Amino acid sequence: AEGAEGSKAEGTKTGATVDELTATVARLRKSWETYALSGLGETAAAAPVGGGGGGGGGALVGSRFSDVKDWRGLAVATHSRIPALLSLQDRLTARAAGRAWCRASEQGPAKAAWITAMSDASLLGVAAAAARDGCGLAACYARHRFLAGGPAANVFRGTFGDHGEIKSAGRLRFRHPVAGFSDGTAATLVDCAPVTLPPDLTLNLYDMSSLTVIGSVPISSAKHGKSISRPSAVVSLQSARNSGSNPAQACVAALERIVVVFSWLLGGSGDDEAGQLGVREARCEEVRWGQGGKEVLRSASFIGLGATAPVAVLMEGGKDGPAVEIYRKVDGPPPYALTLVIPLQKAKIPGLVPGVVYGGSVVLWAKQGDRTIEFVRIRPPALGDGAAAGGGSTTSVGAVFARARQAARSGKLRVGGAEGGAGLDMEPTRWGYLVEEVEADPGQPDVAAGEIIFSIGGQALYDLDEETMNWRFGRGFADGAEITVLPKDHVKAILDADKKGAVGQASGGAGAGAALAVASAAQKEDLQKRQHFAFSARLEAWCVVSVRDPPRLIAVTDNRLVMADLADDGALTREALSGVARAPWKRPVERIVLLDETSDVLVVGVAAGVLIWRVPCLVAPFGATVGEPQLLSSFKMPPRCTLMGVSMGMSCSASPLAWIAADLSGTSDGGFDVWHFFTDRHKPLLQISGAGAAVKRPGLSGDSLSHAFGAVGKASDALAAALQAAVATAGAPDSAAARTLQAWVPKLKHDKLEPLYAAVDKAEPVCAEAVRDLRRWLRAEGRAAGAQRQDGARNLVAWIEECRRQVLWPLQVAFQTEASDADSEDMPTRASMAANSRSTGAAAGTVPRGAQ
């Protein structure tokens, strides 16, 4: 290495001119902006994965778009160079993206135009960038387009990347092995205590890339978490839907008598001094505890998006029949309060078929081998309605809103124009999107300022939290999308009544939190009637898409995939696929699982294997023209093993990693098998989302590459600024002889000479240390990093060496020459500066010849 550095030093230009120096600095600064777009900064760094068979771990590759913190902060020249980073077919969309993003500084649908323009380049990358900028709409829209289109399906094409096993002693078995999350992790419940001791239940979190445990959340922190007895049976385990704009993850678990919500943040090397990936701010909060009796806990699920979403709990066997209890998160203890009870009609033979609540929108009674199903549509009210508001009646507001809905009109959303957006400036409210301004381009004939858009594409936008509202609007955002609008005069009446209700609630006393905690104060809805539907053949397997309106049941009957929209007036069915299990696979189908409720990728499990289908009509309305179903991949189970349960997931990051987990018969250690699917050369490691990177604690840095990038960038910025100021003050040299640095430096004024000297003196050791660190990183943890990040480190080393050879060393030689000619009393620091430059270069093995 020293010989290589010596050869670089031989090429140092000791007779460089001022013009050559300024041109070199300008060229280097231009290439530096390209590196910034490539994602070498600290926002791209993620944690090394510790332990297990994954090896030492390393930094991860960030998308060339996802690691730019603020596109508006980049120079116009940098925007113009973005197409140079893309393929030819993507360059036009990138230029459109630059225009759309600049226009979309406000929170509104215009950001979706930016997402649309960037979709061909990196959907998940722009989703992370949008989430980091606080735009939930753009993040939801990009993620939906990825999951519901070809990009997600392409990850599963062909054969799986590798196959491994996770040992999980004491795992509580359930029909799904694990609950997956969009950040590349999964969770399952485990009893860590020996059989001779009381149970100690924890939620284990797994890195599905390295197949290692990265943390756990004990259930003992819940109020009755230590009151659980064996045998511990998992009734349901469901992960919270996350749009990507919130880094927190959560899941709700129901175990015979108790319902709890686990929540946590995933932290990386930027969040921990030890540089370990793990769980941060973990908590377990009790939702419901049953004292026993005839009531039976059937299932629990989140209503809406996010870790703080309300929880719906289905209870059966009581004297009043089955009921759905709605619990909402409150500020004071207890953490959840019962706010609504929805009674359901009793079955003819109670308890014969257990029910399951899906997403708080539908309760389904179905049994494998039967032809008939029963369901109930439920519609929980908004957070501020009725008793959920904690005092203060809002009946008048509801009445005003009901009258306004009768006066609502339908229209079409216009998307396009010069900038490719909708030209709407909107504010989310509990009643929908309040339109504050409508731009002339592209214009909205069916929408005016002061009106409320309360549905799009048949999806209601009222009675929702802001994140869910953003997700629904982003999913339906398109030119010609059908919208329903409340007139302006009715909107004013709604907002006035809402304001009066809020004032009345505030003056009703400070007991809002206490009122929420009292179960007897919960509002009780009218009895909801069951609906019956009979298929033409016996049910084999099914799943439910609860985020749709109406919810959609996807079932396999007689080896046919059938969709049924569970509407208020009955079920409407359509056949999606015939021949679900095809040769060499044998019927019947045991399990079906969707990649996501907004995705068209479906996993079909049979006894001896797994088939992965893409069925576009699963996410399309009835009657829409879509593509034909495609069998993406299939694989066999290990010898002498039978499939008992299956789960699937995908990390929605810059380099997506898909996985399928299978629970097999014959395993007594609680383990489960995992198959990976990816498109890169190497298996992607676990990546921290853009939203997660935004919550890093100050004072902590990422890996050596990101640290070197930041340190060298800061030093080069100071050098460029000092050189520019010196050149601007001294002006152009009079003659060719005066253009050399040795002749130009002594003529600089003292107030410009000192900053330039200080910048050079600080930049050289920073660059030398960065080169050493980067080479160590490439020899060690960099080997586990992606190819793009390794290439970035090598390019950064080359850039630093060029900067030292053509900028720093010539300036050092000029300062040394000027110091030898100057009076030592007038400039006491010059001699020491030459010594410093020699010692610094010698420490790095890169002494410039002219400085000796």
N, C-alpha and C positions, 0 to 999 in steps of 0.2 A: 504493500500500500504506500509505503514511504517513497519507493521508486516511482510509482505512478504519480504521486503528488509532486515529486521533484521534476518530472517531465512537464507537468502543468506549469510549474514555476518558471521553467525555462522559456515558456511562451509568453511571459508577462511583458506587456508593452511599456517599457520605461520612458519612451519618447512620445507617448500619446498626446494628442491635442485636445483642446477644450471641446471642439466640435464633435470629435469622435467620442469623447466621454459622454456628452449630453445625449448623443444619438444612441449610444449603448444603453444608457439608463432608461431612455424612453422605450427601447425595444424590450428590455427586461421587464419593465413595468407592465407592458402589454401582455407578455407571456404569463406574468404573475396573475393577472385577472383570469386568464384561462384556467390556471390551476385552482383558483378560488371557485370557479364554476364546476370543477371536477370533484369537489367534495373532499378536500384534504384538511379542512379546518376542524376545530374541536367539536362542532355540532355533528360531525360524521363519525366521531369515535364512539365505540361501544365497548362493553366490558369483555374481558376474556372469560371464557367459560371454564369454571374450575371443576376439578375432580373427574371421576369416571373415565370412560374409554375415549373421551373426546380429545385427550392430549392436553397440551399447554394452552390451547386457545389463542386468540389474537384479535386484532382490530378487524373491523368489518367494512365492507365496501358500502358507501352511501351512493344513492343515485346522483347523477350529475345535476339533477334538478332539486332533489329533496333536501340537499344540504345548504342551499342558498337561503339565508334567513329572511331577506327582504329584497325582492326583485327590484322594488322601486329605489333602493339604495345604491344600485349599480349604475355605472356611467352609461350614457347613451351608446358610446363606442363598444362597451361590453355587450349590450343588448344586440348590437349589430353583428357581433361575432358568435352569438349563440348558434346560428345555423351551421357554422363550421364544425360544431361538435356533433352534428346529427347526420344521418344518412340523407341522400338526396330527396327521398320521398317525404321526409319529415321537416324539411327546411321551411316550406311555406307555412305549415302549421305553427312552427316556432315563431315566425315573425308575427303571425296573427295573435299568438299568445302574448307576445310583448305588448302589443297594442291593447289587448283586452285587459291585461293585468293593470296597466297604467290607468285605464279607465275605471277599473273596479276598486278604487280606493275606498269607496263606501261599502258598507255591509249590504249586500243585496244580490239578486240573481245575476248581475253582470259578472260576478266571479265565476259563475258556471260557464260563461263563454270562454273564460281563460282555461278552465278545466277541459272543455270540449276541444279547444285548439291544441292542448298539450296531450290529448288522449293517445295519439299514435306514438308518442315518444316514451312516456313512462307514467302510466295512470297512478300507480302506487306511489311513485315519487312525488307527483304533484299533490296527491292526497295528503302525504305527510307534511309538505310545505304549507298547504292550506290549513291543516290542523294547527301547525305551529303559529300561524298568523292569526289564529282565533276565528277562522271562518268555518263554522260547522257545516254550512250548506255546501261549500265547495268540497270539503273533505268527504261528506256523505255521497255527493254526486259522483266523485271520482271512484270511490270504493265500490259503489253500486255498479258503475259501468264496467269495472274490472270483473266483479263476481258474476254479473249477469251476461257477460259477453264472452268472446273467444279467448281473451288472455288467460283467464283462470282455467278454462278447459285445456288449453295448450300445455299447461304444466303437467297434466296427467297423461298426455299422449305417449304411447310407447310402453316400455317396461319401467318398473320402479328402479330408483337409484340404488338403494340398499335396504337391507332388512336387519332389524335388531330386536332386542328384547329388554324390557324394563322390569327389573325385579322389584316387587312391591309387597313385602311380607305384611300380612294383616290387612290387606285391602278389602274393603267392603264391596262385595259384588253387586252390580246393578246391570240393567239391560244395556247400558252404554258403558264401556270401560272407563272413559274419562270424559270430562267436559272441556272442550277446546276453546281457545281464545285467539283473537286476531293478531296478537303479538308473537305467536309462535310458541306459546306455552299451553299447558293443559293441567287439569286438576282432578284429583280423586280423593275420596275419604279413606283414611287408614286408621286402624286401631293399633297404636304403638305399644300398648301394655301387654305383658305376658298374660296367659289365661288365668293364672292364679291371683292376679291383681285386678282391681276395678278398671273398666275400660278407659283409655286415654285417646280420644278421637282427635285427629288433626286433619287438616286439608293439605295434602302434599301437592306442591307445584313442581312441574317437570319442564325442563328445556327439551322440547321435542326434536331438536337438532342433534344434540349430544346425548340424549336419553339419560339425563342425570337430574337429580333433585336439586332445585335451586332455592328452596325455602319451604316453609310450612306455616300454617296458621292454626293454632290450637282452638278447639271449641270450648275449652275450660274457661275462657275469658267471658263467655256468655253467662247470664245470671244462673241458669239451670244447666250449664254445660257439664257440670260434674255429677248431675243426677241421672245420667243415662246409664242404663243397665244392659247387660247382655241377654239374649243375642241382639246386636245392633243391626237393624235392617234399614237400608236406604230406600225411602219411598220415592224421592225424586232429587235430581241434582242438575241444575240448569245454570248456564253462564249468562251473564248480563250482556246484552247487545251493546257494542261500542262503535260509535261512528268514526273514531279516530281523533276527534277533537278534544277528548279527555283521556289522559294517561291512566286513570284509575281503572282497575278491573275488579269484578265482583262475581259471585255466584250465590245462589240461594239453594239451601239443602233442607230437605224434610226427612226426619227420622222418627217414625212412629208417633212420638208425642211432642217433638220440638221442631220448630222451624227457625233457622238462623240464616243470616247473611254474612258471608265472608267478603272482605274488601281489602285491597292492598295496592301498592305501587311497585312497579318493577324498576329497580335501580341498577345502574351500571358503574363502570370505573370512574365516571365523573361525579358519582354520588357517594363514593366511599373511599376513604384514604387508603384502605388495603387493596383497592382495585378489584373487588369481588362483585360479581353479579348476584343479586339477591332481592329479597322482599323488603320493602320499606313501608312504614306506617300501616302495618297489618292490624286488622281488628276483626272480631267476631261479635255480631250484635244479634240479640235474640228478638225474633219477631213474634213468636207465639209459643206458649207452653201449655200442654194439656194435662189436666189432673187425672185423667182416666175417664171411665164411664163407657157409655155405648158409642159415643162419637168416635169416628175413625178418620184419621188424617190420610187423605188420598194423594195430594200433590200440592206443589207450590211453584209459582213462576213470577217473573218480573212483568210489570206493565210498562212498556215503553223502553227507552234507552238509558244507559248510564248506571253507575253504581248506586245512585240514590233514588232509583225508580221505585214506585210503590210495588207492593207484593200482594199477589192474589193467592189465597189458600182455600182449597176445596176440602170441605168436611162433609162426611156422610154418616148415616146411622143414628142421627139425633131424632128426638121425638117430633121435631117439626120438619124432618126431611133434610135432604142435602142443601148446602148453602155455600156460597163463595164469600169469604171474608176479605175485605180490602184493608191493608195496613199501609200507612204512610209514615215516612221518616219525619221525626220531629226533633226539636232542639234539645229539650230536656229529657231526663230519664223518665220512663223507659225510652229506648231509641226509636221504637216503632209503636204506633197507636192504631187501634181499630177504629176506622172511620165510616165503614159502610158494610152492611150485610145484605147480600143478594140471595133470597130464598129461591130454591129450584123445585120444580115439580117432582114428586116421588115417582120412582119406577114401579111397575106392576109387581115385580118381585125384587124388593130392595136387597142390595148387596150382591146380587147375582153377577153383575159385571161392574168392576170398579171404574170410576170416572177419573179423568185427567183434565186439568185446566191448562190451556195453552195461551200464554201471553196475556192473560186477563181478558181475552176477547171471546173465547169459546170454551165450553166444557163438552168433552166427547166421551161417550161410553161405547167402546168397541172391544170385541174379543176375537182372537184368532180362531178361525173355523166357523164363525157365524156369518150370516148374510146381512143381518140388520144392524144398523148403528143408530144411536140416539145422540142428539146434541142440543145445546142451549146457547144461543147468542147472548152475551152480556156486554154492557156498555158502562163501565165505571165513569163517574162524573169527573169534572175537572178538580184540580187541587183546591181551588177556593170555593167550591160549591158546598152548600148545606153545612152539615156538621163538620165536614173536613176543614172548614175555615176556622173552626174553633170559636164559634160564637158570632152573632150578628147574622141575621137572615139575609140571604141573597136571592130570595124568591122573586123579588121585583126585577132583579137583573135578568134572571132566567126567563121571566115572562116577556120582558122587552126583547130579549134575544130571540125567543120563539116567534114573536110578531115580526121581527126583522127577517127571519128565515122565510116567512111566507111571502115577503116582498122581494126576496133575492132573485137575481136574474143570472142566466148562463151566458157564457161568452167564450172566446178563444184567446189564448195567449200568443202574442206575436214576438218571435225571437229572430233577430237578424240585424239588418242595417249595416252601416259601415263598420261598426265595432263588434258585431256578432253577439250582442246581449239583448236583454229585454227592456233596458232603459227605465227601470223601476227603482225607486228608493223606498224601501219598506222597513217597517218596524214590527217585530213579532209581538203579539198580544195573546191573551188567553182565548180570544175569539177568532184568531187567524192573523194574517199579515195585513197591517194597516198601511195603505199606500200613502206616502207623504209627498211624492213628486213623480211625475211622468215626463220623460224626455221626449222631444219631438222625433228623435230617431231611435228605434224604428217606429215609435208611436204605438199607442194601445187604444184602439177604438172602443173596446169593451170595458176599459178600466179608467177611472178618474181619481185624482187626488182626493183623499178623505174617505175613500171606500175601503172595504175589508174583503180580501180574498180568503174565503173560509173553506174552500176545497179545490183540489186540482186533480184531474184525471179520476174523479170519483172517490178520492181519498180525503177524508175530513182533516182540516188543519186546526180546528178548535178543540178545546178540552185537552190540550197536549202541552207537555213541557217544551221548552225552546229547542232542545236537541232533537226530539222526535219530530217537531214541526219542520226543522231544517231538513231532516232526513227525508220526510215525505215529499216536501216541495222539490228538493233536489232530484228525487227519483222521477217525478213527473214533469220536470222542467224540459220543455221542448216546444218547437214552433207548432202552433195549432193545438196545443194541449187544452182540453176543456176545463174551464174554471167557473166557479160560482162566486158571485160578488154580492155583498150587502150594500145597499144604497147609502149615500152619504148622510142623508137626514136620519136614517135609522142608526147609523154608526154613532152619530153624536148623542142620540138618546141612550145607546148602550154604554158609551163611555161615561156619560153623566151619572147613570144609575150605578155603574161599577164604582165610581168615585164616592158616591154617597154610601154605598155598602162598605167600602174600605174605611171611611170615617166612622161609621157606626160600629164597625168591628173594633177599631182602635179605642173607642170610648166605652166599649162594653166590658172593660176590666182587663186585668193582666192575667186572667186565668185561661187564656187560650191554650197554652201548652197543657195545663192540667185537664181542661175539658177534652182535649184529644186523647189523653191517657185513660179516660174512663170509658170502658166498653159499653156501658149502658147509654152513653151519649151518642153512640154510633147511629147513623141514619140507616133506616131499613127500607129497602126497595120493595116493589110489588113482586108477587110470585111470578117467576119466569117459567113458561111452559116448555116442555120437551117437544122436540120434533123427531120424527122417525124417518129413516130412509133405508130401503132394501136394495142391495146389489144383486146382480143376476147370478153371481157365483160367490163362493165362500172367500172370506178375507184371509189373506196370507200375511201381509205386512202393511204398515201405513206410517205416515208422518203428517204433520199439520204445519201449514204456513200461516202463522197467526198475525203477521204484520200486514197482510192484505185486508182489504175491506170489500167484500166479505172474506172471512178466513177460507183458506183452500185446503181441503183434505186430499192427499195424494196416497192412493191405495193400490195394492196389487191383488187382483182377483183373477183366478184361473190363468195365471201367467200373463195378464194384461195390466198395463199401468193406466189407471183411471184417475181423473181429476174431478173433484166435486166441490163447487163453491157453496159454502154453508150460509145461505142467505136467510133473512128473516122469514121469508115465505116458503122455505124449503131448500132442497139441494138441487143444483144444476150440474149435470155430469158431462164429461167428454173423455173419450179414449185418447191417451197420449202416445201409447206404444204397445205393440203386440209382440209377444215373444221376449219377455224381459230376461228370463234365464234361457240362454241358448246353448246348443252343443259346443263343447263337451260337458257343459254344466247341467246338473239335473235339478228338477223341481223338488220341493217347493221353495219359494223365496222365504227366508227366515227374517231378514231385517232390511229396511231401506232407510237411508240417512241422507239428508241434503247437506252440501258443503256449507251453505248459509241459506237463510230463509229468503234471501233475494237472489239466489244463484240457481242456475239451471243444471248444475253438476250433481248427479245422484249416484250414491253408492248402493249397490244391491248385493246383499250377502246371502249365499246359499251354504249348504252344509260343508262343501269341500273347497269353496273359493269365494272370491269377491270380484264383481264386475263394476266398472265405472262407466256410467252413461252421461252423455250430455243431451238433455231434452229441452230444446228452446221454448216449447210451448208452456213449460212449467211457470215461466215468469211473464207470459203474455196473456192478454184478455182473451176470452172465448171468441172465436171467429177471426182472430188476427192471423195474418199470413206469416209463418215462421219457417225456419229450416227443418230438415229431417233429423230425427234422433241419430246420434253417433255413439258407437261403442268405443270409448277412448282407450281402455286398458282392462286387463283381467289378470289375476294370478291365483295360484293354489295355496291352500293352507299347508303347514308342515305335515309330514307323514304322521298318521295315526292321531290326528287332531281334527276336531269338529268345531265349526264356528258357533259361538254362543252369543256374542254381542259384538257390535262394531261402532266405532266413532271415526270421524274425520275432521280435518281442519286445515287451515292454511295461514301462514304468517303473511299478513298484508303489509309487506315492507318492500324496500327497493329490489331485493332479490327474493322473490316468493319461494317458500318451501312448503309443499303440501305433504300431509301425512295421513295414514290410515292406521288406526289402532284396533286390534281384534282380541277379543276375549275367547280363549280356546278351552275346550274340554281337556281334562287330564292334567291340568296345572294345579298344583296344590300350594304353591308359594305365593299366590296372589299376583304373579307377573302377567304381563300382556305383551303381545308382539306388535311391532311398529314397522310399517313400510314407508319409505320416503320417495317423493317425486320432486324433481327440480330440473331446471333447464340450463343452469350454468355448468361449467366444467367441474367445479367442486361443489360439494354440498354447502349451501349457505348456513352460516352460523346465526345464532339468535341475535336479532337487531333491536335496538331501542328505538321506539317510534319517535317521529318528530315532535309530537306533543310531549313525550316523556323527556326529550332532551331539553325542552324549555324550562323544566323545573330543577335543573342542576343547581346544587348549592354553590355559592360563590367561593372562590379560593381553591377550587379543585380543578385539575386539568384532565385531559383525556390521555391517549397513548403517546408514545414518543414522536410519532409522525405528526399528530395534530399539534403537540407542544412545539416541535421544531418549526412547523409551518407558521404558528402564531408569533414565535420569537423572531424569526427571520423577517417575517412581514413587517413587524413593528420597527425593526432596525433599518430595513430598506426604505420604509416610508420616511423615517427621520433623515436618512442620507439624501434621498431624492429631494425632500423639501429644502434642506440646507444647500445643496448644490444649485437648485433652481434659484434660490434667493441670492447666492453669490454671483451666479452668471447674470442675473437681472441687474445687479448693482454695478458690476465691473464693466458690463457691456462687451461688445465684440472686440477682439484683439486687433491692433492696428496693422500688424505685419504677420507673415508666416512664422517668423521666429518667435514672435510673442504668443503664438497660439499654443505652444507646448505648455504642459502643466508646470514644468520647472520654472518657466518664465512667467506664467500667469498667477500662480499661487502667491509669490511674494508681493504682488501688486494689490492683493485683496485688502480691504479695510479690516481693521481689527474686529469690529462687531459682526462681520460676515465670516472672517477667517476662523474665529473660535468655535462657532456652532458647527462649521464644516469639519474642523479637526475633531471635535468631540463626537460627532456622528460617525466618522471613520474609525476613531479609536474604540468606540463601543460596538460597532458592527462587526469588526474582524473577529474578536473572541466569540461573539454570538454565532457567527457563521461557522467558525472552526468547531465549536461544540456541537452545533446542529449536524454537521457532517459526521462526526464521531457517533452521535446518538442514532442517526438514521442508519448507518452501516451496522451498528449493533442490532438495531431493530430488524433489519433485513435478515441478519444471520440467526436471530432468535424467534421472537413471537411473530415477526412478519411472515414467516413461512406458513403460518396457519391462516393468514389473511387472504382475501381474494386477489385475483390477478390484477384487477384494476387498481387496487390500493398499493400493491407492490410496485407496479409500474409508476404510480404517482410518487412513491418514495424515491425511486431511481431518478425520475425526472427532476425532482426537487434537489437531489444531490448535484446533478449536472448544472442546474440553474445556479445554485449557491457557488459552485466552483467557477463558473463563468463570471459571476458577479465579483468574486474576489480577484480573479485574474485580470479582468478588464476594467474594473472600477476601483476596488479598494487598494490593491497593491500599487497601481500607478499613482494614486493619491498619496499613499504612504511614502513612496519614493520622492514625490514632489515636496512633501512636508519635511522629509529628512534633508533634502538639498537646501530648502529654505532655512531650516534650523541651523545647518552648518555655516551658512552665510550670515546669519543674524547674530546680534550681540547676545551672549548668554544672559546678561543682566536684564536686558529688555524682555527677552522671551525665555524665562527659566524652564518652561515646560517642554520646549522643543527637543532638547537632548534626551530627556526621559521618554519622550514620545517615540523616538526612534528605537530606544532600547525596548520599550514596551512592544512595539510592532515586531521586533526581532524575536523577543521571547515568546510572544503569542504564536507567531508563525512556527517557531521551532517546536512548541508544544504540540502543534498539530502536524508537524512534519511537512510544512508548506511554506518555507521561508522564501519570500521573493528575492531574486538575485540582486535587484537594484537597491534593496534595503540593507545589504550587508556591507 
